[in-house]
């Protein structure tokens, strides 16, 4: 018995409810057991159905784009309409009539003949109604043909000359020849297919042919590039030689660094990996003199001056570091010596006077060291100016003069090089050590 629900409305009697003319609206909500079971798994298979639908659409489009298979005796002419022509809106009868009219063929002449195929292939324009459409057409190769390419054919040779040169009795399988636009490449169409047996590499084998496989790489009795072939993935000789050179270079570098000569694939402990390695010093680049500069006395003199300046700069750096370290690190008394007696605390005046004298002494020492360094730097700058002035002279203006010793009294204790002063040095490049010293102060 169907379920009855109470809703708001007008009350009626039982006779009126059971009177003829009423329909029970319950069939729309009924579900079969199969539908109820499939509803639970509907969400699970949604993604799979979408993917299957997409794949089905791709297959249908690919199948529709393929040309139908025609008999080998038929000639296939492909027409590509342009100019906005929609073939879905044009009937096949009107399209065939327009093609025949454009090819100058009457209804009686539209038969399966090779000359009609040539007429259709020469189409350029068709007329449908009152509109003209461009329709480039060409003849497609049949399924039992293959193509070949010839490069380097002169552009001056026209199509008739190409056909006479290639499509003749000497080439019985050549059917057509066609040039690719205005290039020197020519495409030739041959009848038949060239089949090569993969196992034994026999051209056009017979139906009863018994294949004896032979590898084209090693000559063994197996298929070419088989898994058992040792020459399948053989590394070329050039690559192997390059790898050997790299390996030897790595071994030589490890030997120079003093590392243990062990294989890179051998296991290493954590202590060996965490062991600090010696820092690699940058390679010193030395510029050798050119052959034409070896006998030049000016180049030799300048090289000697450059070497002496480098030595002086290095010695000055060492002295500067020594002064810096001595000022930063005070001398500590050794533990073996007895400690001195404690000093009596003086008055405020004595403490202030002692601190002032200590500060003044430190200032004097600092001024002396700065003056000494300034004079040394002035001497170096003067020598550099002399070298630059000599480099700016001409080839025939070099006049060696007896060098004059320029030694500052503050730097008399250090070994200084002899700098030569010539009259060719311009006045703008000549400098004075005293002037620079006064400016630096």
BELURPE-V570783 format. One record per backbone hydrogen bond with DSSP energy under -1.0 kcal/mol. CO is the residue of the C=O (numbers start at 1). NH is the residue of the N-H. If there is no record, write none. Layout:
BEGIN
co-><CO;CO>
nh-><NH;NH>
END
This chain:
BEGIN
co-><13;14;24;32;33;34;35;41;45;46;47;48;49;50;51;52;53;54;55;56;57;58;59;60;61;71;76;78;86;91;92;93;94;95;96;97;98;99;100;101;109;111;113;114;115;116;117;120;124;126;128;131;133;134;136;138;144;146;148;150;158;159;160;161;162;163;166;171;173;176;178;179;180;184;185;186;187;188;189;190;195;197;199;202;206;220;220;223;226;236;237;238;239;240;241;242;243;244;245;246;247;248;249;250;251;252;253;254;260;263;269;270;290;296;297;298;299;300;301;302;303;304;305;306;307;308;309;310;311;312;313;314;315;316;317;318;319;320;321;322;323;324;325;347;348;349;350;351;352;353;354;355;356;357;358;359;360;361;362;363;364;365;366;367;368;369;370;371;372;373;374;375;376;377;378;379;380;381;382;383;384;385;386;387;388;390;411;419;432;433;434;435;436;437>
nh-><17;18;26;36;37;38;39;45;49;50;51;52;53;54;55;56;57;58;59;60;61;62;63;64;65;74;140;138;89;95;96;97;98;99;100;101;102;103;105;104;111;113;117;118;119;120;121;123;135;133;131;128;126;82;80;78;192;190;188;186;162;163;164;165;166;167;168;174;191;189;187;181;183;153;180;150;178;148;175;146;204;201;214;197;209;215;222;226;229;240;241;242;243;244;245;246;247;248;249;250;251;252;253;254;255;256;257;259;262;266;273;274;293;300;301;302;303;304;305;306;307;308;309;310;311;312;313;314;315;316;317;318;319;320;321;322;323;324;325;326;327;328;329;351;352;353;354;355;356;357;358;359;360;361;362;363;364;365;366;367;368;369;370;371;372;373;374;375;376;377;378;379;380;381;382;383;384;385;386;387;388;389;390;391;392;393;414;404;436;437;438;439;440;441>
END
